[in-house]
Amino acid sequence: MIHTNNGVVSDIQVRWSLPPAGVVKINVDAGFRLNQKKATAGVVIRDENGEILRACCKITYLVLSGDLRYVIRKINNHE
């Protein structure tokens, strides 16, 4: 599910699939909590068998420019 401050935007069912032989798959995700001025990001790298080769996550404080605030506001308002 995709969430915003205004509620659920989409309930798309997505299923992860193995990459082809000899290829790794890199999945990333990120989130923002504007009221706490925090951002989070995570990365998982898996091989052709689905085994995790590397994974990491990061929590950081946000310093938002006016342009980025505008973009986030538009996304959250579905405009």
MMTF fields as JSON, N, C-alpha, C and O atoms, coordinates in Angstrom:
{
  "mmtfVersion": "1.0.0",
  "mmtfProducer": "UNKNOWN",
  "numBonds": 315,
  "numAtoms": 316,
  "numGroups": 79,
  "numChains": 1,
  "numModels": 1,
  "chainsPerModel": [1],
  "groupsPerChain": [79],
  "chainIdList": ["A"],
  "bondAtomList": [4, 2, 8, 6, 12, 10, 16, 14, 20, 18, 24, 22, 28, 26, 32, 30, 36, 34, 40, 38, 44, 42, 48, 46, 52, 50, 56, 54, 60, 58, 64, 62, 68, 66, 72, 70, 76, 74, 80, 78, 84, 82, 88, 86, 92, 90, 96, 94, 100, 98, 104, 102, 108, 106, 112, 110, 116, 114, 120, 118, 124, 122, 128, 126, 132, 130, 136, 134, 140, 138, 144, 142, 148, 146, 152, 150, 156, 154, 160, 158, 164, 162, 168, 166, 172, 170, 176, 174, 180, 178, 184, 182, 188, 186, 192, 190, 196, 194, 200, 198, 204, 202, 208, 206, 212, 210, 216, 214, 220, 218, 224, 222, 228, 226, 232, 230, 236, 234, 240, 238, 244, 242, 248, 246, 252, 250, 256, 254, 260, 258, 264, 262, 268, 266, 272, 270, 276, 274, 280, 278, 284, 282, 288, 286, 292, 290, 296, 294, 300, 298, 304, 302, 308, 306, 312, 310],
  "bondOrderList": [1, 1, 1, 1, 1, 1, 1, 1, 1, 1, 1, 1, 1, 1, 1, 1, 1, 1, 1, 1, 1, 1, 1, 1, 1, 1, 1, 1, 1, 1, 1, 1, 1, 1, 1, 1, 1, 1, 1, 1, 1, 1, 1, 1, 1, 1, 1, 1, 1, 1, 1, 1, 1, 1, 1, 1, 1, 1, 1, 1, 1, 1, 1, 1, 1, 1, 1, 1, 1, 1, 1, 1, 1, 1, 1, 1, 1, 1],
  "groupList": [{"groupName": "MET", "atomNameList": ["N", "CA", "C", "O"], "elementList": ["N", "C", "C", "O"], "formalChargeList": [0, 0, 0, 0], "bondAtomList": [1, 0, 2, 1, 3, 2], "bondOrderList": [1, 1, 2], "singleLetterCode": "M", "chemCompType": "L-PEPTIDE LINKING"}, {"groupName": "ILE", "atomNameList": ["N", "CA", "C", "O"], "elementList": ["N", "C", "C", "O"], "formalChargeList": [0, 0, 0, 0], "bondAtomList": [1, 0, 2, 1, 3, 2], "bondOrderList": [1, 1, 2], "singleLetterCode": "I", "chemCompType": "L-PEPTIDE LINKING"}, {"groupName": "HIS", "atomNameList": ["N", "CA", "C", "O"], "elementList": ["N", "C", "C", "O"], "formalChargeList": [0, 0, 0, 0], "bondAtomList": [1, 0, 2, 1, 3, 2], "bondOrderList": [1, 1, 2], "singleLetterCode": "H", "chemCompType": "L-PEPTIDE LINKING"}, {"groupName": "THR", "atomNameList": ["N", "CA", "C", "O"], "elementList": ["N", "C", "C", "O"], "formalChargeList": [0, 0, 0, 0], "bondAtomList": [1, 0, 2, 1, 3, 2], "bondOrderList": [1, 1, 2], "singleLetterCode": "T", "chemCompType": "L-PEPTIDE LINKING"}, {"groupName": "ASN", "atomNameList": ["N", "CA", "C", "O"], "elementList": ["N", "C", "C", "O"], "formalChargeList": [0, 0, 0, 0], "bondAtomList": [1, 0, 2, 1, 3, 2], "bondOrderList": [1, 1, 2], "singleLetterCode": "N", "chemCompType": "L-PEPTIDE LINKING"}, {"groupName": "GLY", "atomNameList": ["N", "CA", "C", "O"], "elementList": ["N", "C", "C", "O"], "formalChargeList": [0, 0, 0, 0], "bondAtomList": [1, 0, 2, 1, 3, 2], "bondOrderList": [1, 1, 2], "singleLetterCode": "G", "chemCompType": "PEPTIDE LINKING"}, {"groupName": "VAL", "atomNameList": ["N", "CA", "C", "O"], "elementList": ["N", "C", "C", "O"], "formalChargeList": [0, 0, 0, 0], "bondAtomList": [1, 0, 2, 1, 3, 2], "bondOrderList": [1, 1, 2], "singleLetterCode": "V", "chemCompType": "L-PEPTIDE LINKING"}, {"groupName": "SER", "atomNameList": ["N", "CA", "C", "O"], "elementList": ["N", "C", "C", "O"], "formalChargeList": [0, 0, 0, 0], "bondAtomList": [1, 0, 2, 1, 3, 2], "bondOrderList": [1, 1, 2], "singleLetterCode": "S", "chemCompType": "L-PEPTIDE LINKING"}, {"groupName": "ASP", "atomNameList": ["N", "CA", "C", "O"], "elementList": ["N", "C", "C", "O"], "formalChargeList": [0, 0, 0, 0], "bondAtomList": [1, 0, 2, 1, 3, 2], "bondOrderList": [1, 1, 2], "singleLetterCode": "D", "chemCompType": "L-PEPTIDE LINKING"}, {"groupName": "GLN", "atomNameList": ["N", "CA", "C", "O"], "elementList": ["N", "C", "C", "O"], "formalChargeList": [0, 0, 0, 0], "bondAtomList": [1, 0, 2, 1, 3, 2], "bondOrderList": [1, 1, 2], "singleLetterCode": "Q", "chemCompType": "L-PEPTIDE LINKING"}, {"groupName": "ARG", "atomNameList": ["N", "CA", "C", "O"], "elementList": ["N", "C", "C", "O"], "formalChargeList": [0, 0, 0, 0], "bondAtomList": [1, 0, 2, 1, 3, 2], "bondOrderList": [1, 1, 2], "singleLetterCode": "R", "chemCompType": "L-PEPTIDE LINKING"}, {"groupName": "TRP", "atomNameList": ["N", "CA", "C", "O"], "elementList": ["N", "C", "C", "O"], "formalChargeList": [0, 0, 0, 0], "bondAtomList": [1, 0, 2, 1, 3, 2], "bondOrderList": [1, 1, 2], "singleLetterCode": "W", "chemCompType": "L-PEPTIDE LINKING"}, {"groupName": "LEU", "atomNameList": ["N", "CA", "C", "O"], "elementList": ["N", "C", "C", "O"], "formalChargeList": [0, 0, 0, 0], "bondAtomList": [1, 0, 2, 1, 3, 2], "bondOrderList": [1, 1, 2], "singleLetterCode": "L", "chemCompType": "L-PEPTIDE LINKING"}, {"groupName": "PRO", "atomNameList": ["N", "CA", "C", "O"], "elementList": ["N", "C", "C", "O"], "formalChargeList": [0, 0, 0, 0], "bondAtomList": [1, 0, 2, 1, 3, 2], "bondOrderList": [1, 1, 2], "singleLetterCode": "P", "chemCompType": "L-PEPTIDE LINKING"}, {"groupName": "ALA", "atomNameList": ["N", "CA", "C", "O"], "elementList": ["N", "C", "C", "O"], "formalChargeList": [0, 0, 0, 0], "bondAtomList": [1, 0, 2, 1, 3, 2], "bondOrderList": [1, 1, 2], "singleLetterCode": "A", "chemCompType": "L-PEPTIDE LINKING"}, {"groupName": "LYS", "atomNameList": ["N", "CA", "C", "O"], "elementList": ["N", "C", "C", "O"], "formalChargeList": [0, 0, 0, 0], "bondAtomList": [1, 0, 2, 1, 3, 2], "bondOrderList": [1, 1, 2], "singleLetterCode": "K", "chemCompType": "L-PEPTIDE LINKING"}, {"groupName": "PHE", "atomNameList": ["N", "CA", "C", "O"], "elementList": ["N", "C", "C", "O"], "formalChargeList": [0, 0, 0, 0], "bondAtomList": [1, 0, 2, 1, 3, 2], "bondOrderList": [1, 1, 2], "singleLetterCode": "F", "chemCompType": "L-PEPTIDE LINKING"}, {"groupName": "GLU", "atomNameList": ["N", "CA", "C", "O"], "elementList": ["N", "C", "C", "O"], "formalChargeList": [0, 0, 0, 0], "bondAtomList": [1, 0, 2, 1, 3, 2], "bondOrderList": [1, 1, 2], "singleLetterCode": "E", "chemCompType": "L-PEPTIDE LINKING"}, {"groupName": "CYS", "atomNameList": ["N", "CA", "C", "O"], "elementList": ["N", "C", "C", "O"], "formalChargeList": [0, 0, 0, 0], "bondAtomList": [1, 0, 2, 1, 3, 2], "bondOrderList": [1, 1, 2], "singleLetterCode": "C", "chemCompType": "L-PEPTIDE LINKING"}, {"groupName": "TYR", "atomNameList": ["N", "CA", "C", "O"], "elementList": ["N", "C", "C", "O"], "formalChargeList": [0, 0, 0, 0], "bondAtomList": [1, 0, 2, 1, 3, 2], "bondOrderList": [1, 1, 2], "singleLetterCode": "Y", "chemCompType": "L-PEPTIDE LINKING"}],
  "groupTypeList": [0, 1, 2, 3, 4, 4, 5, 6, 6, 7, 8, 1, 9, 6, 10, 11, 7, 12, 13, 13, 14, 5, 6, 6, 15, 1, 4, 6, 8, 14, 5, 16, 10, 12, 4, 9, 15, 15, 14, 3, 14, 5, 6, 6, 1, 10, 8, 17, 4, 5, 17, 1, 12, 10, 14, 18, 18, 15, 1, 3, 19, 12, 6, 12, 7, 5, 8, 12, 10, 19, 6, 1, 10, 15, 1, 4, 4, 2, 17],
  "groupIdList": [1, 2, 3, 4, 5, 6, 7, 8, 9, 10, 11, 12, 13, 14, 15, 16, 17, 18, 19, 20, 21, 22, 23, 24, 25, 26, 27, 28, 29, 30, 31, 32, 33, 34, 35, 36, 37, 38, 39, 40, 41, 42, 43, 44, 45, 46, 47, 48, 49, 50, 51, 52, 53, 54, 55, 56, 57, 58, 59, 60, 61, 62, 63, 64, 65, 66, 67, 68, 69, 70, 71, 72, 73, 74, 75, 76, 77, 78, 79],
  "secStructList": [7, 3, 3, 3, 6, 6, 3, 3, 3, 3, 7, 7, 7, 7, 7, 7, 7, 7, 7, 7, 6, 6, 7, 7, 3, 3, 3, 3, 3, 3, 3, 3, 3, 6, 6, 6, 6, 3, 3, 3, 3, 3, 3, 3, 3, 3, 7, 6, 6, 7, 7, 3, 3, 3, 3, 3, 3, 3, 3, 3, 3, 7, 7, 7, 7, 2, 2, 2, 2, 2, 2, 2, 2, 2, 2, 2, 6, 6, 7],
  "xCoordList": [0.828, 0.0, 0.87, 1.957, 0.389, 1.07, 0.277, -0.928, 0.951, 0.289, 0.779, 1.919, -0.086, 0.289, -0.327, -1.004, -0.095, -0.713, -2.229, -2.928, -2.741, -4.182, -4.834, -6.043, -4.073, -4.642, -4.03, -3.012, -4.653, -4.149, -4.431, -5.565, -3.403, -3.546, -3.833, -4.667, -3.151, -3.275, -3.135, -2.363, -3.873, -3.802, -3.356, -4.016, -2.239, -1.716, -1.028, -0.202, -1.366, -0.721, 0.5, 0.37, 1.678, 2.925, 3.642, 3.735, 4.147, 4.868, 6.301, 6.543, 7.246, 8.658, 8.985, 8.454, 9.855, 10.275, 11.8, 12.484, 12.313, 13.753, 14.307, 13.626, 15.544, 16.169, 16.651, 16.737, 16.96, 17.495, 18.846, 19.504, 19.244, 20.531, 21.672, 21.708, 22.599, 23.756, 23.5, 24.377, 22.302, 21.919, 21.532, 20.964, 21.833, 21.341, 20.207, 20.151, 19.31, 18.198, 18.384, 18.65, 18.243, 18.386, 17.028, 16.478, 16.488, 15.22, 15.491, 16.285, 14.822, 14.981, 13.612, 12.626, 13.564, 12.341, 12.744, 13.829, 11.879, 12.158, 10.857, 9.784, 10.962, 9.797, 10.193, 11.356, 9.212, 9.45, 8.422, 7.25, 8.856, 7.961, 8.244, 9.127, 7.474, 7.737, 7.554, 8.287, 6.574, 6.34, 7.507, 7.716, 8.27, 9.447, 10.743, 11.831, 10.621, 11.776, 12.766, 13.976, 12.224, 13.051, 12.779, 11.676, 13.813, 13.693, 14.328, 15.308, 13.765, 14.331, 14.497, 13.744, 15.483, 15.707, 16.263, 16.98, 15.926, 16.437, 16.778, 16.16, 17.769, 18.221, 18.445, 19.025, 17.986, 18.245, 18.741, 18.133, 19.852, 20.414, 20.331, 20.848, 19.67, 19.491, 20.035, 20.049, 20.479, 20.988, 19.869, 18.701, 20.238, 19.258, 18.49, 17.463, 18.98, 18.284, 17.443, 16.793, 17.454, 16.718, 17.497, 16.971, 18.756, 19.593, 20.015, 20.385, 19.957, 20.355, 21.878, 22.56, 22.396, 23.833, 24.234, 25.262, 23.434, 23.666, 22.32, 21.367, 22.271, 21.08, 21.529, 22.463, 20.875, 21.189, 19.973, 19.074, 19.977, 18.931, 19.555, 20.624, 18.888, 19.407, 18.246, 17.23, 18.402, 17.466, 18.253, 19.345, 17.705, 18.406, 17.415, 16.213, 17.916, 17.077, 17.027, 18.015, 15.877, 15.658, 15.947, 15.637, 16.536, 16.637, 16.005, 16.623, 14.773, 14.009, 14.12, 13.995, 14.352, 14.316, 12.86, 11.995, 12.606, 11.252, 10.705, 9.524, 11.54, 11.1, 10.671, 9.649, 11.446, 11.106, 9.828, 9.011, 9.651, 8.401, 7.199, 6.17, 7.332, 6.26, 5.93, 4.759, 6.952, 6.748, 6.059, 5.108, 6.517, 5.914, 4.469, 3.608, 4.196, 2.821, 1.916, 0.785, 2.4, 1.612, 1.345, 0.235, 2.345, 2.16, 1.12, 0.239, 1.212, 0.278, -1.138, -2.092, -1.29, -2.623, -3.137, -4.2, -2.387, -2.784, -2.992, -3.878, -2.198, -2.349, -1.339, -1.321],
  "yCoordList": [-1.182, 0.0, 1.243, 1.259, 2.257, 3.543, 4.463, 4.639, 5.048, 5.922, 7.358, 7.603, 8.293, 9.697, 10.18, 9.424, 11.427, 12.009, 12.027, 12.104, 11.957, 12.015, 10.636, 10.544, 9.575, 8.233, 7.393, 7.76, 6.272, 5.337, 5.874, 6.233, 5.926, 6.391, 5.219, 5.324, 4.114, 2.984, 1.68, 1.594, 0.679, -0.644, -1.651, -2.665, -1.357, -2.199, -3.415, -3.279, -4.595, -5.822, -6.081, -6.31, -6.044, -6.259, -7.432, -7.512, -8.336, -9.494, -9.436, -9.238, -9.612, -9.597, -10.856, -11.927, -10.737, -11.906, -11.971, -10.952, -13.185, -13.391, -12.733, -12.679, -12.231, -11.721, -12.896, -14.022, -12.645, -13.707, -14.215, -13.536, -15.391, -15.975, -15.022, -14.445, -14.869, -14.006, -12.533, -11.706, -12.19, -10.79, -10.606, -11.513, -9.44, -9.107, -8.104, -7.349, -8.11, -7.164, -6.236, -6.684, -4.94, -3.929, -3.277, -2.666, -3.409, -2.781, -1.653, -1.802, -0.526, 0.625, 1.141, 0.961, 1.777, 2.421, 3.596, 3.605, 4.578, 5.756, 6.297, 6.062, 7.014, 7.636, 8.934, 9.148, 9.794, 11.091, 11.334, 10.993, 11.913, 12.398, 13.886, 14.299, 14.681, 16.112, 16.763, 17.688, 16.283, 16.885, 16.638, 17.419, 15.57, 15.277, 15.644, 15.508, 16.109, 16.461, 15.306, 15.489, 14.104, 12.911, 12.239, 12.305, 11.6, 10.789, 9.436, 9.34, 8.398, 7.056, 6.47, 6.788, 5.625, 4.94, 3.556, 3.353, 2.615, 1.259, 0.671, 1.005, -0.207, -0.869, -2.345, -2.684, -3.221, -4.657, -5.136, -4.847, -5.87, -6.446, -7.964, -8.545, -8.606, -10.066, -10.683, -10.062, -11.926, -12.651, -13.433, -13.309, -14.239, -14.996, -16.038, -16.535, -16.381, -17.327, -16.63, -17.289, -15.306, -14.549, -14.329, -13.761, -14.777, -14.594, -13.132, -12.506, -12.597, -11.21, -11.115, -11.765, -10.3, -10.058, -8.872, -8.911, -7.832, -6.634, -5.998, -6.102, -5.338, -4.573, -3.442, -3.603, -2.313, -1.204, -0.295, -0.315, 0.493, 1.495, 2.726, 2.652, 3.841, 5.108, 5.972, 6.071, 6.587, 7.599, 8.893, 8.922, 9.956, 11.234, 12.368, 12.2, 13.504, 14.687, 15.443, 15.509, 16.005, 16.71, 18.194, 18.824, 18.729, 20.172, 20.422, 20.18, 20.906, 21.031, 22.421, 23.43, 22.454, 23.717, 24.026, 23.157, 25.23, 25.629, 24.805, 24.459, 24.478, 23.69, 22.293, 21.792, 21.657, 20.31, 20.306, 19.395, 21.309, 21.41, 21.492, 20.863, 22.261, 22.41, 21.063, 20.708, 20.32, 19.021, 18.051, 17.377, 17.969, 17.058, 17.443, 16.571, 18.726, 19.184, 18.787, 18.353, 18.93, 18.555, 17.05, 16.626, 16.249, 14.795, 14.405, 13.592, 14.972, 14.627, 15.103, 14.535, 16.13, 16.638, 16.066, 16.466, 15.124, 14.453, 15.436, 15.241, 16.478, 17.482, 17.274, 18.025],
  "zCoordList": [0.0, 0.0, 0.0, 0.578, -0.641, -0.641, 0.272, 0.092, 1.246, 2.208, 2.077, 1.682, 2.408, 2.558, 3.852, 4.548, 4.17, 5.361, 5.247, 6.257, 4.027, 3.787, 3.729, 3.519, 3.909, 3.866, 2.764, 2.177, 2.49, 1.486, 0.091, -0.226, -0.733, -2.105, -3.032, -3.931, -2.817, -3.72, -2.952, -1.997, -3.365, -2.753, -3.818, -4.045, -4.456, -5.525, -4.919, -4.017, -5.411, -4.957, -5.837, -7.039, -5.233, -5.952, -5.316, -4.091, -6.125, -5.613, -6.123, -7.313, -5.205, -5.559, -6.342, -6.048, -7.333, -8.112, -8.159, -8.066, -8.306, -8.394, -9.655, -10.679, -9.583, -10.808, -11.666, -11.177, -12.917, -13.78, -13.254, -12.466, -13.689, -13.288, -13.634, -14.721, -12.696, -12.906, -12.686, -12.936, -12.218, -12.006, -10.546, -9.937, -9.978, -8.642, -8.793, -9.764, -7.822, -7.821, -6.634, -5.518, -6.88, -5.833, -5.624, -6.54, -4.414, -4.058, -3.071, -2.142, -3.283, -2.395, -1.985, -2.7, -0.838, -0.371, 0.496, 1.077, 0.581, 1.402, 1.957, 1.402, 3.043, 3.654, 4.325, 4.667, 4.507, 5.126, 6.216, 6.06, 7.303, 8.353, 8.499, 9.252, 7.764, 7.734, 9.094, 9.443, 9.873, 11.187, 12.136, 13.065, 11.923, 12.746, 12.027, 12.586, 10.788, 9.953, 9.841, 9.977, 9.589, 9.441, 8.098, 7.554, 7.591, 6.377, 6.656, 7.395, 6.063, 6.192, 4.793, 3.873, 4.66, 3.389, 3.68, 4.66, 2.823, 2.966, 1.61, 0.599, 1.601, 0.381, 0.692, 1.723, -0.199, -0.092, -1.453, -2.483, -1.445, -2.668, -2.541, -1.586, -3.518, -3.5, -4.782, -5.845, -4.642, -5.809, -6.488, -6.121, -7.481, -8.273, -7.47, -7.932, -6.259, -5.383, -4.32, -3.507, -4.324, -3.324, -2.041, -1.084, -2.012, -0.824, -0.713, -1.707, 0.5, 0.728, 0.715, 1.507, -0.192, -0.276, 0.591, 1.268, 0.571, 1.375, 1.683, 0.911, 2.83, 3.206, 4.113, 4.899, 4.007, 4.903, 5.01, 4.17, 6.06, 6.237, 6.87, 7.475, 6.727, 7.229, 7.675, 6.988, 8.819, 9.309, 9.406, 9.974, 8.858, 8.879, 9.09, 8.886, 9.492, 9.641, 8.322, 7.592, 8.032, 6.77, 6.896, 7.907, 5.868, 5.689, 4.329, 3.292, 4.341, 3.101, 2.496, 3.189, 1.207, 0.48, 0.14, 0.241, -0.251, -0.626, -1.771, -1.767, -2.759, -3.914, -3.498, -3.967, -2.618, -2.179, -1.354, -1.479, -0.518, 0.256, -0.686, -0.441, -1.753, -2.732, -3.384, -3.514, -3.792, -4.436, -3.486, -3.881, -2.248, -1.266, -0.99, -0.877, -0.882, -0.641, -1.809, -1.591, -3.038, -4.215, -4.249, -4.57, -3.923, -3.898, -2.861, -3.141, -1.68, -0.607, -0.88, -0.349, -1.693, -2.033, -3.345, -3.82, -3.942, -5.19, -6.329, -7.161, -6.376, -7.443, -8.536, -9.511]
}
